[in-house]
């Protein structure tokens, strides 16, 4: 085993133990201190299983991403020094990159097929943070990191910023924390903000895509505050009634294949079932999230969401 492999193995082991320790702390808060939250054993086991089984795919994704970033590095227009200032700027810009990636994940069905796994539980707890797909490297969203390297940031720094962002987000997946101080809620993503993101209430659909900084949602019109009179209900718009991890991983891909294989469709319509927003249909027989919001009486909203490509019905 090389030194790099040894270090990577120890980081993975430490991360696994740290995440399990935090899950145990959440359980203590719920059971001993009567904090809000629930962690059904079978559902949590599926989440943890999916999380740790996705590690090889995550490692492959990181390897491919770092390789791509290193390949484009000679094309950079500048070389920024590795300093605390450049690290801070890189983190903020990478967080914006995550916002774009996350928004795409909800508005392009091919990417949603990967990301929907994370949203498939009807519960909201720390194990849900580990519920990830194994197909992340098929989406192509890793290419969103390239501009950061082209403007001069070190590829390793860019990759490290992404790891820090993902680590911060782990702690957002809990009901045991109510509200943070007002200044904190105004700038940073919090458990309250992220509960909204995981909710399937019509009011909360397609909101709060932030990774670390909630300012992007406030800036781009996708912010929604958690309301006491509309408590979040978690899961998918069309709930998944299974704890079979294979079904959880593949159900949306199966749906895409089934929809795109219908007889009598044009090529454009078939592509619509792959790349249009979830809920899109060539004949308008299904409801997307915008239609669901409208049907619930919320009417037009000021969120700047991408529109469904209606030209695909032609």
C-alpha positions as CSV (number, residue, x, y, z in Angstrom):
1,X,0.0,0.0,0.0
2,X,1.4,3.4,-1.0
3,X,1.6,6.3,1.4
4,X,-1.3,8.1,-0.5
5,X,-3.4,4.9,-0.3
6,X,-2.7,4.6,3.5
7,X,-3.6,8.3,4.1
8,X,-6.8,7.9,2.0
9,X,-7.8,4.7,3.8
10,X,-7.3,6.4,7.2
11,X,-9.3,9.5,6.2
12,X,-12.1,7.2,5.0
13,X,-12.0,5.3,8.3
14,X,-12.0,8.4,10.4
15,X,-14.9,9.9,8.4
16,X,-16.9,6.8,8.8
17,X,-16.3,6.6,12.5
18,X,-17.0,10.4,12.9
19,X,-20.3,10.1,11.0
20,X,-21.4,7.1,13.0
21,X,-20.5,9.0,16.3
22,X,-22.6,12.0,15.3
23,X,-25.5,9.7,14.4
24,X,-25.2,8.2,17.9
25,X,-25.2,11.7,19.4
26,X,-28.4,12.5,17.5
27,X,-30.0,9.3,18.9
28,X,-29.0,10.4,22.5
29,X,-30.6,13.8,21.9
30,X,-33.8,12.2,20.6
31,X,-34.2,9.4,23.1
32,X,-32.7,10.9,26.3
33,X,-33.3,14.6,25.9
34,X,-36.6,14.3,24.1
35,X,-35.5,16.3,21.1
36,X,-37.6,16.2,18.0
37,X,-36.7,13.6,15.4
38,X,-37.1,9.9,14.6
39,X,-34.8,7.4,13.0
40,X,-36.6,4.2,12.1
41,X,-34.1,1.3,12.2
42,X,-34.8,-0.2,8.7
43,X,-34.9,3.2,7.0
44,X,-31.7,4.3,8.7
45,X,-30.0,1.0,7.8
46,X,-30.8,1.5,4.1
47,X,-29.4,5.0,4.3
48,X,-26.2,4.0,6.0
49,X,-25.8,1.0,3.6
50,X,-26.3,3.1,0.5
51,X,-23.8,5.7,1.9
52,X,-21.0,3.3,2.6
53,X,-21.6,1.3,-0.5
54,X,-21.3,4.5,-2.6
55,X,-17.8,5.2,-1.4
56,X,-16.1,3.3,-4.3
57,X,-18.1,5.4,-6.7
58,X,-17.3,8.6,-4.8
59,X,-13.7,7.7,-4.9
60,X,-13.9,7.1,-8.6
61,X,-15.7,10.4,-9.1
62,X,-13.0,12.3,-7.1
63,X,-10.3,10.6,-9.1
64,X,-11.9,11.4,-12.4
65,X,-12.7,15.0,-11.4
66,X,-9.2,15.7,-10.1
67,X,-7.8,14.2,-13.3
68,X,-10.0,16.4,-15.5
69,X,-9.1,19.5,-13.4
70,X,-5.4,18.7,-13.7
71,X,-5.8,18.2,-17.5
72,X,-7.3,21.7,-18.0
73,X,-4.9,23.4,-15.5
74,X,-2.4,24.3,-18.3
75,X,-5.2,26.3,-20.0
76,X,-5.8,28.6,-17.0
77,X,-5.7,32.3,-17.6
78,X,-3.9,33.0,-14.3
79,X,-2.2,31.2,-11.4
80,X,-3.5,32.2,-8.0
81,X,-1.3,31.7,-5.0
82,X,-2.4,29.1,-2.4
83,X,-3.2,31.4,0.5
84,X,-5.9,31.7,3.1
85,X,-7.5,34.5,1.1
86,X,-7.5,32.5,-2.2
87,X,-8.9,29.5,-0.2
88,X,-11.7,31.6,1.1
89,X,-12.6,33.0,-2.3
90,X,-12.4,29.5,-3.8
91,X,-14.7,28.1,-1.2
92,X,-17.3,30.8,-1.8
93,X,-17.2,30.3,-5.6
94,X,-17.2,26.5,-5.2
95,X,-20.3,26.9,-3.0
96,X,-21.9,28.9,-5.9
97,X,-20.9,26.0,-8.2
98,X,-22.7,23.6,-5.8
99,X,-25.8,25.7,-5.9
100,X,-25.9,25.5,-9.7
101,X,-25.2,21.8,-9.6
102,X,-27.9,21.2,-7.0
103,X,-30.5,23.2,-8.9
104,X,-29.7,21.2,-12.1
105,X,-30.1,18.0,-10.0
106,X,-33.7,19.0,-9.4
107,X,-34.5,20.3,-12.8
108,X,-33.0,17.7,-15.2
109,X,-34.4,14.3,-14.8
110,X,-31.2,12.4,-15.8
111,X,-29.4,14.1,-12.9
112,X,-32.5,13.8,-10.6
113,X,-32.3,10.0,-11.1
114,X,-29.1,10.2,-9.2
115,X,-30.0,12.8,-6.7
116,X,-33.5,11.6,-6.0
117,X,-32.0,8.7,-4.0
118,X,-31.0,11.2,-1.4
119,X,-34.6,12.5,-1.2
120,X,-36.3,9.1,-1.1
121,X,-36.8,8.7,2.6
122,X,-39.9,9.9,4.5
123,X,-37.7,10.7,7.4
124,X,-35.2,13.4,8.1
125,X,-32.1,12.6,10.2
126,X,-28.3,12.3,10.0
127,X,-28.4,8.9,8.3
128,X,-30.2,10.5,5.4
129,X,-27.1,12.6,4.7
130,X,-25.4,9.3,3.8
131,X,-28.2,8.1,1.5
132,X,-26.4,8.7,-1.8
133,X,-26.4,7.2,-5.3
134,X,-23.6,5.3,-6.8
135,X,-24.1,6.9,-10.2
136,X,-22.8,10.4,-9.5
137,X,-20.0,10.2,-12.0
138,X,-22.5,9.6,-14.9
139,X,-24.2,13.0,-14.6
140,X,-21.4,15.1,-15.9
141,X,-21.9,17.8,-13.3
142,X,-18.3,17.5,-12.2
143,X,-17.5,19.6,-15.3
144,X,-18.9,22.6,-13.4
145,X,-15.6,22.7,-11.4
146,X,-13.6,23.5,-14.5
147,X,-14.1,27.3,-14.5
148,X,-12.6,27.5,-11.1
149,X,-9.4,26.0,-12.3
150,X,-9.4,28.0,-15.5
151,X,-9.4,31.3,-13.5
152,X,-6.4,30.1,-11.5
153,X,-7.4,28.1,-8.5
154,X,-5.3,25.0,-7.7
155,X,-7.2,21.7,-8.6
156,X,-6.5,20.2,-5.2
157,X,-7.9,23.3,-3.5
158,X,-11.0,23.2,-5.6
159,X,-11.5,19.5,-4.7
160,X,-10.9,20.1,-1.0
161,X,-13.4,22.9,-0.9
162,X,-16.0,20.5,-2.3
163,X,-15.2,18.0,0.4
164,X,-15.6,20.7,3.1
165,X,-18.9,21.7,1.7
166,X,-20.2,18.2,1.7
167,X,-19.0,17.7,5.3
168,X,-20.8,20.8,6.4
169,X,-24.0,19.6,4.8
170,X,-24.0,16.3,6.8
171,X,-24.9,18.2,9.9
172,X,-27.9,19.9,8.3
173,X,-29.9,16.7,8.1
174,X,-31.5,16.7,11.5
175,X,-34.8,17.7,13.3
176,X,-33.1,18.0,16.7
177,X,-31.9,21.5,16.0
178,X,-34.7,24.1,15.7
179,X,-33.6,27.6,14.7
180,X,-30.1,29.1,14.7
181,X,-29.5,32.8,15.6
182,X,-31.0,35.2,13.1
183,X,-27.7,36.3,11.7
184,X,-26.7,32.7,11.2
185,X,-29.9,31.8,9.4
186,X,-29.5,34.9,7.2
187,X,-26.1,33.9,5.8
188,X,-25.6,30.2,6.2
189,X,-27.5,27.1,5.4
190,X,-29.1,25.5,8.5
191,X,-31.1,22.5,9.5
192,X,-34.2,24.6,9.2
193,X,-33.4,25.8,5.7
194,X,-32.5,22.3,4.6
195,X,-35.6,20.7,6.1
196,X,-37.5,22.9,3.7
197,X,-35.4,21.6,0.8
198,X,-36.3,18.0,1.7
199,X,-40.0,18.6,2.2
200,X,-42.6,17.6,-0.4
201,X,-45.1,20.2,0.7
202,X,-46.2,22.2,-2.3
203,X,-45.0,25.4,-0.6
204,X,-41.5,24.1,-0.2
205,X,-40.9,22.4,-3.6
206,X,-37.7,23.4,-5.4
207,X,-36.5,25.7,-2.7
208,X,-33.2,26.1,-0.7
209,X,-30.6,24.5,-3.0
210,X,-27.8,26.0,-0.9
211,X,-24.8,24.0,0.2
212,X,-23.1,26.2,2.9
213,X,-24.2,29.7,2.1
214,X,-28.0,30.4,1.9
215,X,-27.3,33.7,0.3
216,X,-27.4,32.1,-3.2
217,X,-31.1,31.1,-2.7
218,X,-31.9,34.6,-1.4
219,X,-30.1,36.1,-4.4
220,X,-31.6,33.9,-7.1
221,X,-35.1,33.8,-5.7
222,X,-35.3,30.2,-4.6
223,X,-35.4,30.8,-0.8
224,X,-38.3,29.6,1.3
225,X,-38.4,29.9,5.1
226,X,-39.7,27.0,7.3
227,X,-43.1,27.8,8.7
228,X,-44.7,26.5,11.9
229,X,-48.1,26.5,10.2
230,X,-46.8,24.2,7.4
231,X,-44.4,21.7,9.0
232,X,-42.3,19.9,6.5
233,X,-43.3,16.4,5.2
234,X,-40.4,14.5,3.8
235,X,-39.9,12.3,0.8
236,X,-40.7,12.4,-2.9
237,X,-43.7,13.9,-4.5
238,X,-44.6,10.3,-5.5
239,X,-43.5,8.4,-2.5
240,X,-41.4,5.3,-2.8
241,X,-42.9,2.4,-0.9
242,X,-39.9,0.2,-0.5
243,X,-36.8,-0.3,1.6
244,X,-35.1,-2.4,-1.1
245,X,-31.8,-0.5,-1.7
246,X,-31.6,-1.8,-5.3
247,X,-35.1,-0.4,-6.0
248,X,-34.2,2.9,-4.3
249,X,-31.1,3.2,-6.5
250,X,-32.7,2.3,-9.8
251,X,-36.4,3.2,-9.7
252,X,-36.0,6.6,-11.5
253,X,-33.7,5.1,-14.2
254,X,-36.3,2.4,-14.8
255,X,-38.9,5.1,-15.1
256,X,-36.8,7.1,-17.6
257,X,-36.3,4.0,-19.7
258,X,-40.0,3.1,-19.6
259,X,-41.2,6.6,-20.5
260,X,-38.6,7.2,-23.3
261,X,-39.4,3.8,-24.9
262,X,-43.1,4.6,-25.4
263,X,-44.4,4.0,-28.9
264,X,-45.1,6.9,-31.3
265,X,-42.8,9.5,-29.7
266,X,-40.5,11.8,-31.6
267,X,-36.8,11.8,-30.8
268,X,-37.3,15.2,-29.2
269,X,-40.0,13.8,-26.9
270,X,-37.9,10.8,-25.9
271,X,-35.1,13.2,-25.0
272,X,-37.6,15.2,-23.0
273,X,-38.2,12.2,-20.7
274,X,-34.4,12.2,-20.1
275,X,-33.5,15.8,-19.8
276,X,-36.7,17.8,-19.0
277,X,-37.6,18.5,-15.4
278,X,-39.0,15.5,-13.4
279,X,-42.8,15.3,-13.9
280,X,-42.6,16.4,-17.5
281,X,-44.7,14.4,-20.0
282,X,-45.1,14.8,-23.8
283,X,-48.9,14.9,-23.5
284,X,-49.1,17.1,-20.3
285,X,-50.7,14.2,-18.4
286,X,-48.4,14.6,-15.4
287,X,-47.7,17.5,-13.0
288,X,-44.3,19.0,-12.4
289,X,-43.4,20.9,-9.3
290,X,-44.5,24.2,-10.7
291,X,-47.9,22.8,-11.6
292,X,-48.2,21.2,-8.2
293,X,-47.6,24.5,-6.5
294,X,-50.1,26.2,-8.7
295,X,-52.7,23.4,-8.0
296,X,-52.2,23.9,-4.3
297,X,-53.2,27.6,-4.6
298,X,-49.8,29.2,-4.3
299,X,-50.0,30.8,-7.8
300,X,-47.0,32.3,-9.7
301,X,-43.9,32.7,-7.5
302,X,-41.0,35.0,-7.8
303,X,-38.5,32.1,-7.8
304,X,-36.3,32.2,-10.9
305,X,-36.7,28.6,-11.9
306,X,-35.8,27.3,-15.3
307,X,-38.9,26.6,-17.3
308,X,-39.9,23.2,-18.6
309,X,-39.0,22.9,-22.3
310,X,-42.5,22.9,-23.7
311,X,-41.1,22.7,-27.2
312,X,-40.5,19.0,-26.6
313,X,-44.2,18.4,-26.9
314,X,-44.0,19.1,-30.6
